[in-house]
Amino acid sequence: MSSGKMVAGAIGPTKWGLQKMGKCSEDTGKAQQLSSGWLQASTEAQQLSSGWLQASTEAQQLSSGWLQASTEAQQLSSGWLQASTEAQQLSSGWLQASTEAQQLSSTMATKRDMEELKRSNEELRKSVEFMAHQMEAMTMRSGVQGSVPRDQDLDSVERQVVKFLQEKGISLNEENIEACHRFPQKDKSKPATIIMRFANRKFKISLLRQSRMLKGSNVYLNEHLTKNNADIAKRARFLRKEGKIQATWSSNCKVYIKLNGAPEQAQVLMVTSLNDLEKFA
């Protein structure tokens, strides 16, 4: 083989090799760039993974916070539910108490109404009794009750009374007496009670004024009182003897008492019921 061909043959491979080497160098550069890209991508992936890990940790913490907040909310809700239940029970208790109070108020109102009705009836009863006593007393305003010994020589009770009283110095005219009668007496040793009714009240008043002349004898002359007023007068005389009141008397068929105390302070009261005297007993 000629030298020219040998040179050409030698040159040929070298150029190819250089080309190959250049290409390899280029591929190596690309590989290095690619490797550098992957390294950068790997670094960014690691950073991203680290970010996701941090985000995941924060999410877990946030989830834990929400879980705790949810638990506290449930506890708070349970507390509100319990408070609501207690409030309902308290409201129910107040409602029951209010109902009982209304029932009690209604009962008390009924009781007050009954007491008021009872009081009104009692006042009406007292008023009717007082009017009845007054009407009865009106029929007795001209009457005198007393005790005069019998005179066997005289048949007329009027004459027996007039004679006895005139002997005691009392002025009395038989003509002024409208009626006179004697009550039956079980004890014959005591003078029988007599009732005289005069034609005019002035004769009655005149006789009673003179009755002081009978003091010291067993004979008495008083106003003819109703049974109620007679019981009051008897009780008042007992209180006077006991020193509970200062004096008692009757006038115009009404009973009066004078309380203890100085003359200018002693009060005079008209008594219409035995209950009125109990406060002085």
Secondary structure, 3 states (H helix, E strand, C coil): CCHHHHHHHHHHHHHHHHHHHHHHHHHHHHHHHHHHHHHHHHHHHHHHHHHHHHHHHHHHHHHHHHHHHHHHHHHHHHHHHHHHHHHHHHHHHHHHHHHHHHHHHHHHHHHHHHHHHHHHHHHHHHHHHHHHHHHHHHHCCCEEEEECCCCCCCCCHHHHHHHHHHHCCCCCCHHHEEEEEECCCCCCCCCCEEEEEECCHHHHHHHHHHHHHHCCCCCCEEECCCHHHHHHHHHHHHHHHCCCCCEEEEECCEEEEECCCCCCCCCEEEECCCHHHHCCC
